[in-house]
């Protein structure tokens, strides 16, 4: 690798050195270009930890959808690769907690090594406060294709009482 002088100016002139790149006369452009090249050289082939990619512990938390109807709240949680025996759902008053663990299945090391591992493994806990107390005996839970579906019936006092109002012309 050939070293270039750090000076942005020619030795024979007080003007910036001419380059064929766009904005080559701008010293800030050159600095940014050199810094980008430096980082590319240093970090090529380096895998950033998950916390640098904005994942980390949040990567293991199940993504959920909450749907509220008149008589119940339905919650769907994505749990791909999690076995139903590794899932625990608890309801205490108005607190719903989903716990589980996605286990890593080790491959035989003699057959090769991992080059990329983007899937997350480990235990997770997701809790949420509900707007009403839930009867734990009335909760229904099913899992299909890696999606856990919980149906939490509303108590009568929390159910929406609505009536369509007729509009009369004045």
For each residue, the residues with C-beta under 8 A, 3 or more apart:
1:
2:
3:
4:
5:
6:
7: 11
8: 16 17 27 30
9: 13 14 15 16 17
10: 13 15 17
11: 7
12:
13: 9 10
14: 9
15: 9 10
16: 8 9 24 25 27
17: 8 9 10 24
18: 24 25
19: 24 25
20: 24
21: 24 33
22:
23: 26 29
24: 16 17 18 19 20 21 29 30
25: 16 18 19
26: 23 29 30
27: 8 16 30 31
28: 31 32
29: 23 24 26 32 33
30: 8 24 26 27 33 34
31: 27 28 34 35
32: 28 29 35 36
33: 21 29 30 36 37
34: 30 31 37 38
35: 31 32 38 39
36: 32 33 39 40
37: 33 34 40 41
38: 34 35 41 42
39: 35 36 42 43
40: 36 37 43 44
41: 37 38 44
42: 38 39 46
43: 39 40 46
44: 40 41
45:
46: 42 43
47: 116
48: 52 53
49: 52 53
50: 53 55 56 59 120
51: 55 56
52: 48 49
53: 48 49 50
54:
55: 50 51 58 59 120
56: 50 51 59
57: 60 61
58: 55 61
59: 50 55 56 120
60: 57 102 120 121 122 123 124
61: 57 58 124 126
62: 77 78 79 98 100 124 126 148
63: 77 78
64: 75 76 77 78 126 128
65: 75 76
66: 73 74 75 128
67: 73 74 75 76
68: 73 74
69: 72 73 74
70: 154 159 160 162
71: 153 154 159
72: 69 151 152 153 154
73: 66 67 68 69 130 151 152 154
74: 66 67 68 69 149 150 151 152
75: 64 65 66 67 96 149 150 152
76: 64 65 67 147 148 149 150
77: 62 63 64 98 126 147 148 150
78: 62 63 64 146 147
79: 62 82 87 100 102 143 146 147 148
80: 146
81: 102 119 146
82: 79 86 87 100 101 102 146
83: 86 87 103
84: 87 143
85:
86: 82 83 100 101 102 103
87: 79 82 83 84 98 99 100 143 148
88: 97 98 99 100
89: 96 97 98 99 139 141 148 150
90: 96 97 99 136
91: 95 96 97 134 136 139 152
92: 95 97 136
93: 133 134
94: 129 130 131 132 133 134
95: 91 92 127 128 129 130
96: 75 89 90 91 127 128 129 130 134 150 152
97: 88 89 90 91 92 125 126 127
98: 62 77 87 88 89 125 126 127 148
99: 87 88 89 90 123 124 125 126
100: 62 79 82 86 87 88 123 124
101: 82 86 122 123 124
102: 60 79 81 82 86 120 121 122 124
103: 83 86 121
104: 121
105:
106:
107: 111 112 114
108: 111
109: 113
110:
111: 107 108
112: 107
113: 109
114: 107 117
115:
116: 47
117: 114
118:
119: 81
120: 50 55 59 60 102
121: 60 102 103 104
122: 60 101 102
123: 60 99 100 101
124: 60 61 62 99 100 101 102
125: 97 98 99
126: 61 62 64 77 97 98 99
127: 95 96 97 98
128: 64 66 95 96
129: 94 95 96
130: 73 94 95 96 133 134 152
131: 94 158
132: 94 154 155 157 158
133: 93 94 130 155
134: 91 93 94 96 130 138 139 152 153 155
135: 138 139 153 155
136: 90 91 92 139
137:
138: 134 135 152 153
139: 89 91 134 135 136 150 151 152 153
140: 150 151
141: 89 148 149 150 151
142: 148 149
143: 79 84 87 146 147 148 149
144: 147 149
145:
146: 78 79 80 81 82 143
147: 76 77 78 79 143 144
148: 62 76 77 79 87 89 98 141 142 143
149: 74 75 76 141 142 143 144
150: 74 75 76 77 89 96 139 140 141
151: 72 73 74 139 140 141
152: 72 73 74 75 91 96 130 134 138 139
153: 71 72 134 135 138 139
154: 70 71 72 73 132 158 159
155: 132 133 134 135 158 159
156: 159
157: 132
158: 131 132 154 155
159: 70 71 154 155 156
160: 70
161:
162: 70
163:
164:
165:
166:
167:
168:
169:
170:
